[in-house]
C-alpha cells in the first residue's frame, strides 16, 4: 500500500492531504487563478514547480509593473509544455509591449490550437505596429474572440475578410473595417460558423461605404454606439436570415444609424432598441418596419 505523505504540525504528524490531490484536480483549480498567482504557486514545492506548465487556460491581467508583466508573458510562453494545447487566453497588451512579443504571442496561440482569446489593447494604435493582425485573423482554431481597443479615438484596421472558419462568437470594439471596393464593407461572410456578433464603436470612416453584416449563421447580433462622428450617418445592411435576437444601443455622443434588411427575418424572437439621442421619427419608423415578424419588441 502506498505510504501517505505526512507533515509535522504543532508537534503532531498530520497527513498531507494537499500533496495527495491529483495533478488533474490541481490544474483544474489553477484554471480559475490569474497566471501571476499560478506562477507564485511554483515555489510551494518541487511538485508544484512545473505543474503550471500543463495549463490550458492562461490569464494575463494587469498588475504592478508593466515591464514585469511583459517579462512574465514571455517567460510563460517560452517555458510551458509545448505539447499541451492552449484552449483559453486572456491577454492585456500595453504600449510598452514590443511588437515582437505581441507577434510571438499570437504565433504561439495559433500553433497551439487556441480556442478562446480575449485581447485587451491599452494604447493608441498609431504608437505601435499592428503587424499581428494578419496572424490573428488566420487563426483557424479560434471559436471565441473578444478584441477590445481601449481608445475610442484610435481604431484598429481589420482586413477585408476575417478568415476564421471555426469562430462562433465575436466581440469587436473600436475597430475599422476595410472595403474591397468603394461601395460595401463585408467582413463577416467568410466566418461560416459565426453565431454571435457584438460590435461597439466599429465602423468604416468613409460615408459612401456601407457595412454589410452578411452571414447565414448569425443568430445573435448586438450593435452599440457604432460611430462617434458628426460627419455622416452610418449605413448598415443586415443579411442574416437566421437572426433570432437583435439589440441596438445608441447613447450620447454617438450617431444614429440607417438600417436596411435584405430578408424577412422569419426566426426573429427578440428586438431591443435603446436610443438616447435625438433623431427624426421617420428613422424610428423605418427601424420598426424591418422587424414585422418579431415576437418581443422593447
Secondary structure as UniProt FT lines:
FT   STRAND          6..9
FT   TURN            10..11
FT   STRAND          12..15
FT   HELIX           18..20
FT   HELIX           23..30
FT   TURN            31..32
FT   HELIX           35..41
FT   TURN            42..43
FT   HELIX           46..49
FT   HELIX           51..54
FT   STRAND          57..60
FT   HELIX           66..79
FT   TURN            82..83
FT   STRAND          88..94
FT   TURN            95..96
FT   HELIX           99..111
FT   TURN            112..113
FT   STRAND          116..122
FT   HELIX           125..127
FT   HELIX           132..136
FT   TURN            137..138
FT   TURN            140..141
FT   STRAND          144..149
FT   TURN            152..153
FT   STRAND          156..157
FT   TURN            165..166
FT   STRAND          169..173
FT   STRAND          175..176
FT   STRAND          184..185
FT   TURN            189..190
FT   TURN            192..193
FT   STRAND          196..200
FT   TURN            207..208
FT   STRAND          210..214
FT   STRAND          220..224
FT   STRAND          234..239
FT   TURN            241..242
FT   STRAND          245..250
FT   TURN            252..253
FT   STRAND          257..261
FT   TURN            266..267
FT   STRAND          270..275
FT   HELIX           281..289
FT   TURN            292..293
FT   STRAND          296..297
//
